[in-house]
Amino acid sequence: MINDPIDFSPLDPLRDARALDARIAAIARDAVIPRPADLVAELAALTRPALAAAAVIAALAMYPLVHRPAPRRVTTAEILGVPAAVVELARADTPPGVVDLAEALDAEVPRAR
């Protein structure tokens, strides 16, 4: 094992006072934060990105309004679930008989196998 003392003198910042002052001045010069411009100038710098974002949002919001499929016409009988054969019988000029009504209702019932 070596018992020689370690020489820390090259790390001593006070060894060269001019170099220390130059380093401190450089750090202080680089650390100075420029004063911000006034509020109006800051907001003016953000107007172009804000307007671009607003245009994109408006275009995306308009898509469902412009590209809407045409609504399908639905009759009251379809909403109520009345079979189409019964609706045709009701529209006929002659009143349907009981057999006609039974056949119209029977045509709409699915058969079990």
Residue pairs with C-beta under 8 A, 6 or more apart in sequence:
9 15
13 20
14 20
36 42
75 87
77 84
77 86
77 87
83 104
83 105
83 107
83 108
84 108
85 103
85 104
85 105
85 107
85 108
86 101
86 104
86 105
86 108
88 104
89 96
89 100
89 101
89 104
90 96
96 104
